[in-house]
Amino acid sequence: MELVEFSPDFLNDIIAIENESFPNPWKEKMFLDSAANRLVEFKVAVENGKTAGYCLFWVAGDQSEILSIAVSLQFRRRSFAKQMLEYIIGRSKEKGAQCVFLDVRAGNAAAVKLYDSFGFEKTGIRKKYYPGAGGGEDALILRKKLK
Ligand SMILES: CC(C)(COP(=O)(O)OP(=O)(O)OC[C@H]1O[C@@H](n2cnc3c(N)ncnc32)[C@H](O)[C@@H]1OP(=O)(O)O)[C@@H](O)C(=O)NCCC(=O)NCCS
């Protein structure tokens, strides 16, 4: 797997992965706006010429925030998310971040397990943050200290 810079050539593949990965998927414009934001790093995971996943994050001051990370269904459980997280953590350190933050759906067991294995800790809850049945689902705010 290699991580390359986002280009619009990847957009259709990314939208397909996004739609299979999230109950409230981002639309094209959100990806294009993020790509146009020079503060955001937007990387695409490519395996044998196929788009396997992507991640977006940014460092603001001494904090890094993961905006999104997803892996195509056909490439899951092959350590691609793990490699993307390792990249994000390394780049965040280089850019002077003291910690990495992210939001995750409380019911997203795969992602919660992934972040747990990296030593992320729960620092807060946004109640009913994600739209859905029963009035919505809570978001967990997770943080990993880098120093
Ligand atoms: C969460 C997600 C990114 C994981 O991607 P992945 O490439 O399959 O993950 P990896 O292979 O790198 O897994 C690393 C570790 O995470 C945990 N993990 C990943 N998927 C898991 C699952 N389905 N169930 C339980 N643990 C899981 C395991 O600890 C795993 O280590 P192991 O394989 O040695 O047991 C992927 O399932 C996905 O794209 N989900 C939809 C989008 C999403 O939820 N993104 C995160 C939003 S915050």
PDBQT file of the ligand as one rigid body, heavy atoms in Angstrom, charges set to zero:
ROOT
HETATM    1  C1  LIG A 201     -12.534   1.436  10.845  1.00  0.00    +0.000 C 
HETATM    2  C2  LIG A 201     -11.803   1.107   9.532  1.00  0.00    +0.000 C 
HETATM    3  C3  LIG A 201     -11.192   2.395   8.980  1.00  0.00    +0.000 C 
HETATM    4  C4  LIG A 201     -10.697   0.076   9.827  1.00  0.00    +0.000 C 
HETATM    5  O1  LIG A 201      -9.974  -0.144   8.615  1.00  0.00    +0.000 OA
HETATM    6  P1  LIG A 201      -9.116  -1.463   8.363  1.00  0.00    +0.000 P 
HETATM    7  O2  LIG A 201      -8.085  -1.141   7.316  1.00  0.00    +0.000 OA
HETATM    8  O3  LIG A 201      -9.998  -2.605   8.115  1.00  0.00    +0.000 OA
HETATM    9  O4  LIG A 201      -8.393  -1.647   9.784  1.00  0.00    +0.000 OA
HETATM   10  P2  LIG A 201      -7.012  -2.414  10.045  1.00  0.00    +0.000 P 
HETATM   11  O5  LIG A 201      -6.922  -3.637   9.201  1.00  0.00    +0.000 OA
HETATM   12  O6  LIG A 201      -5.904  -1.435   9.945  1.00  0.00    +0.000 OA
HETATM   13  O7  LIG A 201      -7.226  -2.862  11.568  1.00  0.00    +0.000 OA
HETATM   14  C5  LIG A 201      -6.379  -2.435  12.626  1.00  0.00    +0.000 C 
HETATM   15  C6  LIG A 201      -7.009  -2.866  13.947  1.00  0.00    +0.000 C 
HETATM   16  O8  LIG A 201      -8.262  -2.205  14.139  1.00  0.00    +0.000 OA
HETATM   17  C7  LIG A 201      -9.199  -3.115  14.772  1.00  0.00    +0.000 C 
HETATM   18  N1  LIG A 201     -10.285  -3.446  13.838  1.00  0.00    +0.000 N 
HETATM   19  C8  LIG A 201     -10.389  -3.063  12.532  1.00  0.00    +0.000 A 
HETATM   20  N2  LIG A 201     -11.561  -3.510  12.015  1.00  0.00    +0.000 NA
HETATM   21  C9  LIG A 201     -12.182  -4.195  12.996  1.00  0.00    +0.000 A 
HETATM   22  C10 LIG A 201     -13.421  -4.905  13.073  1.00  0.00    +0.000 A 
HETATM   23  N3  LIG A 201     -14.244  -5.008  12.023  1.00  0.00    +0.000 N 
HETATM   24  N4  LIG A 201     -13.758  -5.465  14.254  1.00  0.00    +0.000 NA
HETATM   25  C11 LIG A 201     -12.959  -5.387  15.325  1.00  0.00    +0.000 A 
HETATM   26  N5  LIG A 201     -11.746  -4.737  15.309  1.00  0.00    +0.000 NA
HETATM   27  C12 LIG A 201     -11.378  -4.149  14.170  1.00  0.00    +0.000 A 
HETATM   28  C13 LIG A 201      -8.403  -4.342  15.109  1.00  0.00    +0.000 C 
HETATM   29  O9  LIG A 201      -7.809  -4.110  16.373  1.00  0.00    +0.000 OA
HETATM   30  C14 LIG A 201      -7.356  -4.330  14.016  1.00  0.00    +0.000 C 
HETATM   31  O10 LIG A 201      -6.205  -5.066  14.324  1.00  0.00    +0.000 OA
HETATM   32  P3  LIG A 201      -6.166  -6.643  13.933  1.00  0.00    +0.000 P 
HETATM   33  O11 LIG A 201      -6.612  -6.781  12.505  1.00  0.00    +0.000 OA
HETATM   34  O12 LIG A 201      -4.732  -6.982  14.164  1.00  0.00    +0.000 OA
HETATM   35  O13 LIG A 201      -7.121  -7.305  14.888  1.00  0.00    +0.000 OA
HETATM   36  C15 LIG A 201     -12.766   0.464   8.486  1.00  0.00    +0.000 C 
HETATM   37  O14 LIG A 201     -13.511  -0.546   9.119  1.00  0.00    +0.000 OA
HETATM   38  C16 LIG A 201     -13.714   1.470   7.861  1.00  0.00    +0.000 C 
HETATM   39  O15 LIG A 201     -13.397   2.090   6.844  1.00  0.00    +0.000 OA
HETATM   40  N6  LIG A 201     -14.910   1.600   8.467  1.00  0.00    +0.000 N 
HETATM   41  C17 LIG A 201     -15.921   2.561   7.947  1.00  0.00    +0.000 C 
HETATM   42  C18 LIG A 201     -15.458   3.994   8.095  1.00  0.00    +0.000 C 
HETATM   43  C19 LIG A 201     -15.138   4.327   9.538  1.00  0.00    +0.000 C 
HETATM   44  O16 LIG A 201     -15.798   3.885  10.468  1.00  0.00    +0.000 OA
HETATM   45  N7  LIG A 201     -14.084   5.182   9.738  1.00  0.00    +0.000 N 
HETATM   46  C20 LIG A 201     -13.687   5.642  11.036  1.00  0.00    +0.000 C 
HETATM   47  C21 LIG A 201     -14.506   6.822  11.407  1.00  0.00    +0.000 C 
HETATM   48  S1  LIG A 201     -14.006   7.555  12.933  1.00  0.00    +0.000 SA
ENDROOT
TORSDOF 0
